[in-house]
């Protein structure tokens, strides 16, 4: 069961997702990569790769660093391969956080398919469904957040997360308007992806406590652990972070050690795949806190997140980035099809990830296609 072939595609999404202010001077077409491994027994494993700022960067890493490591390797040597990538990173690869994780997902997918089991059962199931929260984009105006929150409440969602657009005074106005609109029964979270000062963050946190919000996420950059620790000590609302923390489980461990957070974040795209995300979940569980999985903005990897969350106890919600159809490429299925009318998502029960890639969409939007075989040859 060795990796005999590795095939990659870099694809464009139909449209960009950020306005010019958020995008900045460097364009953000929000491209994505697709990877498919084929084993010596003909079993396939799939993954998708973040390529939002530059598909060329992702493409080069896949060709020059990922392919040589996995070709010819057993799909059951995932732990060794995972550590090999970390050693390569330390000695000059300096991976973007989104490169090594998805290939780990493809290896797990192939292994679970070989066993004829859904991935969550191959990992060891804890649950088969979990509640979903709709997670907003940055929206232009207060009324847009209100309209969206009400839409998902009407669809049966029990929770909604605001990504307020800033500054902090506007954020507090958005938080208040959404709470007033949806009433006290809906679970609300907020993630300003902000650069607040500490006094600002404390002021916003106390306002959120009055409004009954469930958690307060990323008021600072993830490496500002001292500010996080002071905020967490000053307020009662749970403080959440580590979404973009470098160093996988080792980076998250530093945040936990610093008493900086009440919950941590991980996902299979940015935290070293399924192997890395499980390590973060188990690390958090050993410290008595939750690991809430972060959307990958890609359907197949979000399904991988769902499988992982279904195999651990200390993850409570599934994050659904909305509008959801924008973020499900290049998956044939819709995450909507996995949801019931009570706002819960059910883990697929087919072998491996249990989903299919829409190869017509991949081919129609492909800008680069490469094939690597176990003899370490490549053709474009």
C-alpha positions in Angstrom: 0.0 0.0 0.0 2.5 2.6 -1.2 2.0 5.9 -2.9 2.5 5.1 -6.5 1.2 8.3 -8.0 0.5 11.9 -6.9 -1.5 14.2 -9.1 -2.1 17.9 -8.4 -4.3 20.6 -9.9 -4.3 24.4 -9.1 -7.8 25.9 -9.7 -9.5 29.2 -9.7 -12.7 29.9 -7.8 -15.4 31.7 -9.9 -14.9 35.0 -8.1 -12.9 36.7 -5.3 -14.4 37.0 -1.9 -12.8 40.1 -0.3 -13.3 43.8 -1.1 -10.2 45.9 -2.0 -9.6 47.1 1.5 -9.5 43.6 2.9 -7.6 42.2 -0.1 -4.8 44.8 0.1 -2.2 45.5 -2.6 -1.6 41.8 -3.3 -4.6 40.2 -5.2 -6.5 37.4 -3.5 -8.3 35.3 -6.1 -8.9 32.6 -3.5 -7.6 29.8 -5.7 -7.3 26.2 -4.3 -5.3 23.1 -5.0 -6.5 19.6 -5.4 -4.3 16.6 -4.7 -4.9 12.9 -5.4 -2.7 10.0 -4.4 -3.1 6.6 -5.9 -1.6 3.6 -4.1 0.0 0.5 -5.5 -3.3 -1.3 -4.9 -5.3 1.3 -6.9 -6.8 3.0 -3.8 -7.1 6.8 -4.0 -6.9 9.5 -1.4 -7.9 13.1 -1.9 -7.3 16.5 -0.4 -7.6 20.2 -1.2 -4.9 22.8 -0.6 -5.3 26.5 0.3 -3.9 28.7 -2.5 -5.7 31.9 -1.7 -2.9 34.5 -2.4 -0.8 32.5 -4.9 -1.6 29.3 -6.6 2.0 29.3 -7.9 3.4 29.1 -4.3 1.2 26.1 -3.4 2.0 24.5 -6.7 5.7 24.8 -6.2 5.7 23.4 -2.7 3.6 20.5 -3.8 6.0 19.7 -6.7 9.3 20.4 -5.0 8.8 19.4 -1.4 5.6 17.3 -0.9 5.8 14.9 -3.9 9.4 13.7 -3.2 8.5 12.9 0.4 5.4 10.8 -0.1 6.2 8.9 -3.4 6.9 5.3 -2.7 6.0 5.6 1.0 3.4 3.4 2.8 0.1 5.1 3.5 0.4 3.5 7.0 3.5 5.4 7.8 1.6 8.6 8.4 3.2 9.5 11.8 6.7 9.1 10.3 5.8 11.1 7.3 4.2 13.8 9.5 7.5 14.2 11.5 9.5 14.1 8.3 7.7 17.2 7.1 8.3 19.0 10.3 12.0 18.2 10.1 12.1 19.4 6.5 10.3 22.6 7.6 12.9 23.2 10.3 15.8 22.7 7.9 14.8 25.3 5.3 11.4 24.5 3.8 9.6 27.0 6.1 6.2 25.7 5.0 3.2 27.9 4.8 0.9 26.5 7.4 -1.5 25.3 4.7 0.8 23.0 2.7 1.7 19.8 4.7 -1.7 19.2 6.3 -3.9 18.3 3.4 -1.5 15.6 2.1 -1.8 14.0 5.5 -5.6 14.0 5.0 -5.1 12.2 1.6 -3.1 9.5 3.3 -5.7 9.0 6.0 -8.5 9.0 3.3 -6.7 6.2 1.4 -6.1 4.2 4.5 -9.7 4.4 5.6 -10.8 3.5 2.1 -8.5 0.5 2.2 -10.2 -0.6 5.4 -13.6 0.0 3.9 -14.5 2.3 6.8 -15.7 5.9 7.1 -12.8 8.0 8.3 -14.4 8.8 11.7 -14.9 5.1 12.4 -11.3 4.4 11.3 -10.1 7.0 13.7 -12.5 5.8 16.4 -15.9 7.4 16.6 -17.3 9.5 19.5 -20.4 10.9 17.7 -22.0 10.9 14.3 -23.5 14.4 14.3 -22.9 17.8 15.8 -24.5 21.2 15.8 -23.5 23.8 13.2 -22.9 27.5 13.5 -23.1 29.7 10.4 -20.0 31.8 10.2 -20.3 35.1 8.4 -17.9 36.9 6.1 -17.1 40.6 6.7 -20.3 42.3 5.6 -20.8 45.9 4.5 -23.3 47.1 7.1 -25.1 46.2 10.4 -28.3 45.3 8.7 -26.5 42.7 6.5 -25.4 40.8 9.6 -28.9 41.0 11.0 -30.4 39.7 7.8 -28.0 36.8 7.5 -28.3 35.7 11.2 -32.1 35.7 10.8 -31.9 33.7 7.6 -29.9 30.9 9.2 -32.1 31.0 12.3 -35.1 30.4 10.1 -33.3 27.5 8.5 -33.0 25.8 11.9 -29.5 26.8 12.9 -29.0 27.2 16.6 -25.8 29.2 16.4 -24.3 32.1 14.4 -20.8 33.6 14.5 -20.2 37.2 13.5 -17.0 38.3 11.8 -17.5 42.1 12.5 -15.9 44.5 10.2 -14.3 46.9 12.7 -13.5 49.3 14.4 -14.4 48.1 17.9 -17.2 50.6 18.3 -18.8 49.3 15.1 -18.2 45.7 16.2 -20.1 46.4 19.5 -23.0 47.9 17.5 -23.1 44.8 15.2 -23.0 42.5 18.2 -25.9 44.3 19.9 -28.0 44.4 16.7 -27.6 40.7 16.0 -28.5 39.8 19.5 -31.6 42.0 19.5 -32.7 40.5 16.2 -32.3 36.8 16.9 -33.4 36.9 20.6 -31.8 35.2 23.6 -32.2 31.6 22.6 -29.7 31.6 19.7 -26.1 30.9 20.5 -23.8 33.7 19.2 -20.1 33.9 18.9 -17.8 36.6 17.5 -14.5 36.6 15.7 -13.3 40.1 14.8 -9.9 38.9 13.5 -8.8 42.1 15.1 -5.8 44.1 16.3 -7.5 45.6 19.4 -5.6 47.2 22.2 -6.0 45.4 25.5 -8.4 48.0 26.9 -10.5 47.8 23.7 -10.7 44.0 24.0 -11.7 44.2 27.6 -14.4 46.7 26.8 -15.7 44.6 23.9 -15.6 41.4 26.0 -17.6 42.9 28.9 -20.2 44.2 26.3 -20.4 40.6 24.9 -21.0 39.2 28.4 -23.9 41.6 28.8 -25.3 40.4 25.4 -24.8 36.7 26.3 -22.4 35.8 23.6 -20.8 32.3 23.9 -17.2 33.1 23.0 -14.9 35.9 21.9 -12.3 34.9 19.3 -9.1 36.4 17.9 -9.3 40.0 19.3 -5.5 40.0 18.9 -2.9 38.3 16.6 -2.4 34.7 17.8 1.2 35.3 19.0 0.3 38.1 21.4 0.0 35.6 24.3 0.6 38.1 27.1 -2.3 40.2 25.9 -4.5 37.1 25.6 -3.6 36.0 29.2 -4.4 39.4 30.6 -7.7 39.5 28.8 -8.7 36.0 29.8 -7.9 36.8 33.4 -10.0 40.0 33.3 -13.2 38.7 31.8 -15.6 35.8 32.1 -16.5 35.2 28.5 -14.4 32.3 27.0 -11.5 33.6 24.9 -10.6 31.6 21.8 -7.5 31.6 19.6 -4.6 29.6 18.0 -6.4 29.5 14.6 -3.2 30.7 12.8 -0.6 29.8 15.4 2.5 28.4 13.8 4.1 25.2 15.0 1.1 22.9 15.1 0.5 21.3 18.5 3.8 22.8 19.8 2.5 26.3 19.1 -0.8 25.6 20.7 0.9 24.1 23.8 2.6 27.5 24.4 -0.8 29.2 24.4 -2.2 26.7 26.9 0.9 26.9 29.1 0.5 30.7 29.2 -3.1 30.5 30.4 -3.9 32.6 27.4 -7.1 31.0 26.2 -10.2 29.1 27.3 -10.6 27.2 24.0 -8.2 26.5 21.2 -8.5 26.2 17.5 -7.2 23.8 14.9 -8.1 22.4 11.5 -6.8 19.9 9.0 -5.6 22.5 6.6 -3.6 24.7 8.9 -2.5 22.4 11.8 -0.7 19.6 10.1 -3.6 17.5 8.8 -5.6 14.9 10.6 -2.5 13.8 12.5 -1.7 17.3 13.7 -5.3 18.2 14.5 -5.8 15.1 16.6 -2.7 16.0 18.5 -4.1 19.4 19.2 -7.5 18.0 20.3 -5.9 15.5 22.6 -3.5 18.1 24.0 -6.5 20.4 24.8 -8.5 17.6 26.3 -5.7 16.8 28.7 -5.9 20.4 29.9 -9.6 20.3 30.2 -10.5 22.6 27.3 -12.2 22.4 24.0 -10.6 22.4 20.6 -13.1 24.0 18.2 -12.3 23.2 14.6 -11.8 26.1 12.2 -13.3 26.1 8.7 -10.8 25.4 5.9 -13.0 27.2 3.3 -12.9 24.1 1.2 -15.6 21.4 1.2 -13.5 18.3 1.2 -11.2 19.5 4.0 -14.3 20.7 6.0 -15.6 17.2 5.8 -12.3 16.0 7.1 -12.7 18.4 10.0 -16.1 16.8 10.6 -14.7 13.3 10.7 -12.0 14.5 13.2 -14.6 16.3 15.4 -16.7 13.1 15.3 -13.7 11.2 16.7 -13.0 13.4 19.7 -15.1 14.5 22.7 -13.9 18.0 23.2 -15.2 19.7 20.1 -18.7 21.1 20.3 -19.6 22.9 17.0 -19.0 22.5 13.3 -18.1 25.8 11.6 -20.0 26.4 8.3 -18.6 29.4 6.4 -21.4 31.1 4.6 -22.7 31.6 2.0 -21.9 27.9 2.0 -22.1 27.1 -1.7 -19.1 29.4 -2.3 -16.9 27.3 0.0 -17.8 23.8 -1.0 -15.7 23.6 -4.2 -14.6 21.2 -5.6 -16.9 18.8 -3.8 -19.8 17.2 -5.6 -21.9 17.0 -2.5 -23.3 20.0 -0.6 -22.7 20.3 3.1 -26.4 21.2 3.1 -27.2 17.6 2.2 -25.5 16.4 5.4 -27.6 18.7 7.6 -31.0 18.1 9.2 -33.7 20.7 9.9 -32.5 21.0 13.6 -29.2 22.6 12.6 -27.1 19.5 13.0 -24.6 18.1 10.5 -24.1 14.3 10.1 -20.8 12.8 9.3 -20.7 10.9 5.9 -20.8 7.1 6.3 -19.1 6.2 3.0 -15.5 4.9 2.9 -12.8 7.4 3.7 -14.0 11.0 3.6 -17.2 9.7 2.1 -17.4 12.4 -0.6 -16.6 12.9 -4.3 -14.7 15.5 -6.2 -16.4 17.2 -9.1 -13.6 16.6 -11.7 -15.4 18.6 -14.3 -15.3 21.7 -12.1 -11.6 21.0 -11.4 -10.8 20.6 -15.1 -12.8 23.6 -16.1 -11.0 25.9 -13.6 -7.5 24.3 -13.7 -4.5 26.6 -14.3 -1.8 23.9 -13.5 -1.9 20.1 -13.6 1.0 17.9 -12.6 1.5 14.1 -12.4 4.3 12.6 -10.3 5.0 8.9 -10.1 7.0 6.7 -7.8 10.1 7.0 -10.0 10.1 10.7 -9.1 9.5 11.9 -12.6 7.0 14.7 -13.4 5.3 16.1 -16.4 3.2 19.2 -16.6 
